[in-house]
Amino acid sequence: MRTALIGGIGNVLLGDDGIGPYVVHVLESLYRFADRVEIADLGTPALDLTHRIAGLQAIILVDSVASDEHAPGTVLLYRKADIMRKAPQQRLDPHSPALSECLLTAEMLGASPENVLLVGVVGANFEPGRPLSEAVRRAVGDAVNAILRELDRLGFEHQKKSSPDEAGIWWSDQMQLPLDLQ
């Protein structure tokens, strides 16, 4: 029975918005996880994310974030309390991530994950058809390490593979792994 979800959020066709899926594909190519852990490219979920997170013990999501205070490529960590502190914002389209709304809905159902971590990578370029910016691509190792630290903290086993699998990052010509992850 799965009790943890590691999910990448983002549109892989919009430059740095694709960092979430990129990171989970890299992570899955490098590590094995206990059966209780699911790794998923979630794409651009909306309120349907509630069904993916309800009843889980832990969720770790990776997504691009905006910041006026931090440089592109900076990895920022947000816990459940940080996410819930912000009131749900007006959604601009049906694909806008609605993490706080989904957590509130799961809470009302009595099925909200106890442990929530959003690994946010400050993006720089969101133009259609563009690859990840160099600053964001360099942050992949830091994002992976943040996920592994959280899994360790929560007691979920993971093991590095002796040789990486193909990452399956079909949308990018930047498939080489950062040196700190090889």
N, C-alpha and C positions, 0 to 999 in steps of 0.2 A: 504494500500500500504506500503510495507516494505521500510524503509529508512535507516536502520542500520543493519549491519551484525556483529555478534560476531562469529568468526570462529576459530576452533582449527586445527592446521596444524601439521602433523607428522605421522610417521609410528608406530602404536601401538605395532608392533612386534619387535621393535629395542630399547628396554630399554627406556632411557630418551628422545628419539626422540618422544615418544608418549605423552609427557606432554601436548601438545595443545589439542588433543582430550580428554584427562583425565580431564583437567580443564573445558572445555565446558560441559562435561557430569555432573560434580559436580555442576557447576553453574546452569544448567538447572534443576537439582534435588532439588536445594535449593530455587530458585527464580522464580517468575512469571514476565513476561515482557509485555510491551505494544505490540499490534499487529504490530506496525511498526518495531519491532526488531525481526530479525531472528537469531536463534542460530543453528550453523551447525558444524558437524565434517567434515572437508574438506579433511581429509586424506592427500595425497601427491600430491597436485595440481601442475600443470606446468603452461603454458601460458593460459590454460583454466580458470584460476583464474580471468582473465580479465572480462569474462562474468558474474562472480558472483559479482564483485565489481563495474562495470560500472553503473553509474547513481545513486549510493547510496549517501546519505548525509555523512554517517560515516561508517568506518569499524574498528573493533577492532580484531586483530588476536593474537593468542597465539601460540608460537612456541619455540622449543629448539634453543638456540644460543650458539656459541662457544666464549670463552673469555680466553685470557691468563692472564688478569688482575683481574678477579673476580672468587671467589670460586664457585664450583657447588652449585646450588640452589639459587644463586643470581638472583633477578628479575630486569631486565633492561628494561626501557621504551624508545621506539624509535618513534618519530613523523615522519610525512610525509617528512619533510625537511631533517631529519637525514637519512632516507631510500634513498631519491633521491640524496643525496650528494655522495653516492657511485655509481660508474659506474657499470652497469650490468656486472656480472662476467660470465666467461665461464661456461656453464651448463654441468655438468658431465654426466647426464642421463636425459631422458625425464620426470622424476618425480622430479627433483630438483626444489625447490621453486624459483620462479622468480618474487618476489614481486616488485622490482624496475622496471623490464621490463613491468609487468602488469600495474603498475601505469603510466608509460610513454605511453603505448598503450592507456589506458583510457583517458589520457590527450590529446593525438592526436585526439581522437574521441570526445573530448569536454564533456566527461562524467566521469572525475576523481572525486572520493570522496573528499569532502572538508576537512574532518577530518579523519585522519588515525593514529592509534596507534598500534604498535607492542609490545605486552607484551612478552619479551624474557626471558626465564629461562635458565640459564647456566647449560648445561648438563655435566654428568660425564661418563656415561656408555651407549654405543650404540650397545652392542652385541645382536645378534638375540636371541629371547626367554627370555631375561632378563626382570624383572619388573623394574619399576622406582627405581632409587637409593634413598636411604633414604633422602639425602640432597635435591633432586628434589621434592620428595613427600612432604617434609616439606614446600616447597615453594608454594604449591597449594593455601593456604589461602592468601598469599601475592598477587598472581596472580589474584585470584577472587576479592580481594579488589581493586586492580588497575583497573580492568574492571568496577566495581561498581562506583568508583570515576569518571571514564571517562564518564559513562552514566549519572551520576549526573551533571557533567560539561556541557554536551550536552543537558540536559533536557529530557532524555529518562527515563520514569518511570519504576520502578522495585519494587517488594514487596517480602519480605521473606515469604516463605510458613510456615504454622504453624507446619507441619511435612514434612520432606524431602521425595521426591519420590525416588524410586529405581534409582540409578545412571546409570545403564545399562553399567557398565564397565566390559564387558565380558572377556577381555583379561588379567585382573589382579586379583590376590588374595589379593591385598591391597585396598579393597574397603571401608575401614572405613574412615570416613571423619575426617580431622584434627579437633582437639578440638576447635580451634578458629572459625570454621565454623558451628559447631553443634548448 
